[in-house]
Amino acid sequence: MANSRNIPNHLAWTIISTVLGTLLCCPLGLLGIVGIVYSSKVDRLANADDVAAAQNASGNAKTWAIVATVLAAIGLLTNIWFRMHGGSEALLHQIQAMQAASGK
């Protein structure tokens, strides 16, 4: 039997990645909430000596934390790229140029 104290709940990781994923990417970052729910189950299950379920919840929490982290990274890279290429003003000029070209 595994020691229930050694089962990571990944709670801090899921919270941070969910917040960053939502702020940097889009509402899809809120998928990390699923990881927060699983993270909150780990300790309760481990304290109830349901080690298999606690390990399963820990694995699910880690998976969803990875998803939220990837979304945060995509959002960060997108924001960096967007800022490096002129931001919203450059985008507006590009849209106006395309509209003017299609209007001729």
N, C-alpha and C positions, 0 to 999 in steps of 0.2 A: 504494500500500500504506500502510495506517495505521501509525502508530508504536505498537508494542505497549506502550510505557511509558505511553501515555495512556488505556489501558483500565482503568476503575475496577473494583475487585473487590468493593466494598461490604461487605467482611468485618466491619468494626467495627459498621456499621449493622445487619447481620443478627444479629450476636451480641447486641447491646444490645436490639434489638427482640424477639428470641426470648426472652431472659431476662425482660424486662418483660412481654411477652405471656403468658408462662407464669405468672409470679407474680401479675399483676394480673387476668388473665382466667380462664384455665382451661388444661387440657392442650392445647387447640387451638393455644395459643401455640407449642407444639413444632413446628408446621408450619414455623416459621422455620429449623429444622434443614436443610430442603431448600435454603434460601437459603445456608446456611453451606457445604453441599456444593458448590453451584455457585460460590460465592465462592472456595473453595479451588482450584477448577479454573482460574480465570481466569489467574493468573500462570504456572501450569505450561503452559497452552496458548499463552500469549503468548510465553514463553521458547522454545517449540518452533516459533515462527513460524507458528502456526496462528491467525492473527488473526481470521478469520471465526468459528471455534469459540470463541475467547476472548471476542469481542463477544457471541456468543449466550449464553455462560455468564454474562457480566456482566449482560445483560438479564434472564435468568432469576433471577439472584441479587437484582436490584433488585425484580423482581415479588414474590418471596417475602418480601423485607424489607418491602415495602409491606403485604403481607398480615399479617405479624407486628406491624407498627406499628399497623395499624388495630385488630387484636385487643387490643393493649395499650391503645390509646385507649378502646376500648369498655369494657375492664375497669376502667380508671381512672375513667371517668365513672360506671360502675355502682357502683363502690366509694364514690365521692363521694356519689352519690344515696342509697345504702344508709345511709351514716353520717349524712347530713342528715335522714333520716326515722326516726331512732331506733335504727338498727342491729339486731342480732339480738334484743334484748329486745323491741322494738316488734313485730318480726315474730312472735315467739313469742306475744305477747298477741293479735295479729291472728289467728293460727292457732287459738288456744284459743277466741277469740270465735266464729270460724266453726264450730268443732266443737261448741260449746255451742248455737249456733243451729240446727245441723242435727240435734242430738239431741232437740229438742223436738217 
